[in-house]
Amino acid sequence: MAVYTDITEDDLKWFLTEYDVGTLLSYKGIAEGVENSNFLLHTSREPLILTLYEKRVEKGDLPFFLGLMQHLASRGLSCPLPLPRKDGALLGHLSGRPAALISFLEGMWLRKPEAKHCREVGKALAAMHVAGEGFAIKRPNALSVEGWQGLWEKSEARADEVEPGLQDEIRGELDFLKRHWPKDLPDGVIHADLFPDNVFFLGDELSGLIDFYFACNDLLAYDVSICLNAWCFEKDGAYNITKGMALLEGYQSVRPLNDAEIAALPTLSRGSALRFFLTRLYDWLTTPAGALVTKKDPLEYLRKLRFHRQIASSAEYGLKA
């Protein structure tokens, strides 16, 4: 979550007249994240999240995102729900942007997750994969292997400003992944961005998943690899095998990985590390000055990518035979 587009109180009050949510008491921007502009609203009835969809988000994808949250919630997954306007539509416009009101999910994200939390995340991810079955709308993953070259080309010329030799290293990595990317693995709806700030806990109990604006159709095990990268490395860059084991055990307790998925996990983990490196690199080089957004260090994911290159077997992630 972030704030790129500011809003006025008068415009917001006008926007809220299209909803049955009571009167506005207060609102404030939410700085975390990199994609959309988000605000926490307090109304006379309930707290809500207001999301303004920025230019990077295609308006044509919004029915997928909003419909997916409805579908997952109907299947028992705890996630925010888009609120309908008085005319039944889920989408309005505010400050020149498509905008939606989303229900507020109780809980907070963990700054220092432990292995027990990683186990719950694994369970929730698998539950989301199962709940996503039957969702009729499809959305290809533009940030999977087919899209990485185009993303890289936006930053390639300046990459060595971030670290000398980066151009040659990433060119080689892209070539490897294009040649070795797995096919014919189970696929379906994936979250594609299940980082700690997108998972809420109440105490040690997972209360829900948020921020489905990267969700798409792709390999389910690719989503697992994203979580390994997001949850199982320490701040010093070391992989925590105890957390990895817990996350994978939690996932497999709900949806067991097949042999092909297990064999592909090192390559998928390289790919997911590269994907987040590339988007962070682009944002690092291009985020405008003054934007209320926290830029994320691309080198964190370069170090993870280099770690995955050394992995010979999924057992090194803590996956039990």
Residue, then its C-alpha position, 0 to 999 in steps of 0.5 A: m500500500a502507498v499514496y501516489t494520488d492525494i485526495t481532498e476531504d470534500d472530494l472524499k465526502w462526495f465519493l462516499t455519498e455513493y455508498d451506504v457507509g455513514t459519514l466520514l470522521s477521519y482519513k489518513g494515507i497508508a505509506e506501505g507498499v508500491e502499487n496503489s494509493n491507499f487510505l484508512l477511513h473512519t466512518s460513523r459506522e465502521p473503518l474502511i480501506l479506500t484504494l485508488y488504482e494507479k496507472r500501473v494497474e490496468k482498469g480491465d484487471l479490476p473485475f478480476f481482483l474485486g471478483l476474486m476477493q468475493h469468490l475467495a470469501s465465499r469459499g471461507l477464506s478470510c480476506p477483505l471484501p469490496l463494498p458495493r455502491k448504492d447502484g451495485a457497482l464495485l468501482g467508482h472514481l475519485s481524483g481522476r482514478p478508479a477507486a473502491l471501498i474495501s472492508f477493514l480486516e482486523g489484525m496487524w502484520l508481523r515485523k518479526p515472524e517466527a516459524k509458527h507464523c510461517r506454518e500458518v502462512g503455508k496453510a493459508l496459501a494452500a487454502m487460498h489455492v484450493a479456494g480459488e478453484g472454479f473462479a471463472i475470470k482468468r488473468p495471465n501473470a504479466l510478471s512471470v518468465e515471459g514478462w521479465q525481459g521487458l521489465w529488465e529492459k526498462s532498467e538495464a541501461r542503469a543497472d550497473e549504477v546499483e552494482p557493478g557487473l549487474q547487467d551481465e549477471i542478470r542477462g545470464e540469469l534471464d537466459f537460464l530461466k527462459r531455458h529451464w522454466p518448468k511447464d506442466l505443473p499444477d496451476g490456478v489462482i495465485h496471490a503472487d505477493l504474499f509478503p508479511d505486510n499482506v498477512f494479518f495476525l491477531g496474536d499468533e492466529l492468522s486473521g486474513l490475507i490482503d492486497f490481491y492486486f498482483a493475483c493472477n493465474d500461474l503455477l501454484a508452486y511458484d506462489v510457494s517459492i514467493c513465500l519462501n523468499a518473503w518469509c524465510f530469510e533473516k535480515d542478515g540475508a541468511y536462509n532460515i531452514t526452520k521457517g522454511m520447513a514450517l512454511l512447507e509443512g503448513y502448505q502440504s498439510v492442506r495441499p501436498l506438492n507433487d514430485a514435479e513441483i518439489a523438483a522445480l522448487p529451486t528454479l521457481s525460487r530463482g525466478s521469484a527472486l528475480r521477479f522481485f529484484l526486477t520490480r524493485l530495481y525499476d522502482w528504485l530507479t524511477t520512483p518520483a521524488g516526494a511520493l509517499v512510498t517506501k522504496k525497497d532495496p533491490l539488492e536484498y533480492l539479488r542476494k536471495l537469487r544468488f542463494h538459490r543458484q547454490i541449491a541442488s535439492s528442495a530438501e535444502y529448503g527444509l522440505k521433508a521427503 
